[in-house]
Amino acid sequence: MPALVHAVEIGDDGLHKQPWFALTFKDIGEDIETARQDGKRLVLMVEQRGCIYCQEVHEQLLTQPEIRDYIKENFMVVQYNLHGDEEVTDTDGEVLTEKTAARKWRLLFTPTFLFMPEETPEGVDAATAAVAVMPGAFKRNTFIEMFIWVRNKGYAGEESFQTYFNRRFNAGKAGDTATAN
């Protein structure tokens, strides 16, 4: 399938925007609860201005209806700026800026996706609490399969993501949201 490229809005912060991303007060515990009440999982998407891989995710992956619709239906995505100054309340209760949170969480690459647990953890930061982390940009099938794996709680089983992905790939199902359950 050829890559789909679409223009995506860029905000004043230089980050690409999706109209369906959640705008919150960045209180991660509250966001986990809001997502849970909506039958979804919280994902923190950390990006930075000028990131060509972030642009690729926005323009070539999140514009594909099958990927966009699966994520919108199952996840609440909140965007974070690696160098941003917006206030964040971490899951351990610490209040800091986006950039100090990114340093605390030891994030180096953008985009990085932190998949949060279904319930707010106590006493640990978001990076420690995350059930999975996707650092960097991946191609279509690996990208959506990580969302499927988290949605199906693959992290709670014995099968690693890589083994899961290889099994789905060898069965001709990798990237197919219709066979996600």
N, C-alpha and C positions, 0 to 999 in steps of 0.2 A: 504494500500500500504506500503510495507516495505521501510524503510529509505534507500535512495541511498547515499552511501559514496564514494567520489572520492578524490583523492589527488589534492590539489590546491597549486599553487606556493605561497611561502612565500617570501616577499621582504626583503631587507636589514633592513627595519624598523620593521620587525617582524610581519607585517600585511599580511593577506591573500590577494592575488591579483586575479582579474578577468581581462582577456585581453580586455574586452569590456568596462571597466570603463573608463571614460574620464580623461585624464591627462591635467590639466589646470594650469593657474597661480594662481588659488584660489582667483580670484576676483569674488565674488559671484554675483554682479550686472552684470558683463560681462557674467558669466556662465548662469544666468537666460536668458539673451538675446540670447546667442548662442543656448540654449535648445529650446527657443521659435521659433527661426528661423528654427530649424530643426523639428518643430512640436511636441516637447517634453516638459516635465516638468523637472526641476532640483531637484535632491534629494542629500542632503549631508548625507553621511554615515560615522558616527564617530565611530572609533574602537580603540582598544589598543592591544599591544603585549600581547600574552598569554591568550587572552579572549576566553574561551571555547564556549561562546555563539556566538561570531563572527565566530569562526571556524565552528560551526553547521550551521549557515546561509550560509557560503560559500560552505561547503561540502555537505550539505543535501538539501538545498533549491535552491541556485543559479545554481546548476548543473542540476536541473530538466529542461528539454527543454521547457516545457510549461511556467514555471515561468520565466526562463532566457529570453526566446524570448519575452514574454509580456513586461517585464521590459525594455529590449533593444529597443523594438519598440516604447515605450511610454515615456521613461524617460532617462535623462542623469544623470548618477550616478558619483559623485565625492567623493573620499575617503579622510577622514580626520583622523589624528592621535590624540587621546585624549591628548597625552603627547608630540606631535610633535613640531618641531621648524620651520617648513615651514611658510613663510609669507602668511597671509590671508588678503584680503580686505573685510571687512564686508559690509553689505548693507547700513549702516549708514556712510560709508566712512572711518571708523577707520581701520588703518593698525596694525595688531598684529600677534602673532604666533598662530599656531593651538591650543596649550595648553592654551594660554591666552584667545583665542576665546571660547574654551570649558568652561572655568571658567565663562567668561562673559555671555555665553548662559545658565549657570547653568546646564550643562550636567553631570550626575553622572554615568549613566549606558552605557555599550557598549554591542552590537551595539545600537546606536541611529540614527534614520533616521529623518532628517528634510526635509519635503516636501515644497518646495518653491513656491511662487505665480507665476502666469504666466508672470507678469511684475515686474520689479525692483521697490521695494517700496522706498519711500523717507523718510529719517530721522529716521528710526527704524532699529534695529539690526536684524540679521537673525532669531534668536529665536522668536522675536516678530512678524516678517513678515511671518514665516512659517504658512502654511494653515493647517498643521497637523504634529504631532510628534509621532513617534513610538519608545518609549524607551524600549530597551531590545529585546530579541529574542522571537518570537512567532512560533507556529507550522505552517505548510504549509498553511492551509486555511485562518487563520487570517492574516498571512503575506501577501499573494497575494491579499486578499480582500482589505487590506489597500491601496495597489497600485491601484486597480480597483476603489475604492471609490474616491481617489484623482483624478484619470484620468477623472472620470465622474463628478467631482466637487460636490461630495456629501457634502462636508463641507459648501457649499453655500446654501444648503437647510435646511429644518426643521428636517430632519431625522439624528439622531446622528449615529456615526459609529457603536455603539453597536446594535442599533435598525436595522440598515441596515444589519449588519452581521447576526443577528438572523433571519431576514426575508429571506435572501438568504439561510441560513442554513436550515431553516424549509421547504423551497421549493426544497431542494436537489441540490442547485446550488453553495453553498459555495466552493470557490477555483476553480471554472470552468471559465477559461478565455474566453471560447467560448460563454458564456452567459453574458459577462461583460458589454455589452452596452444595 
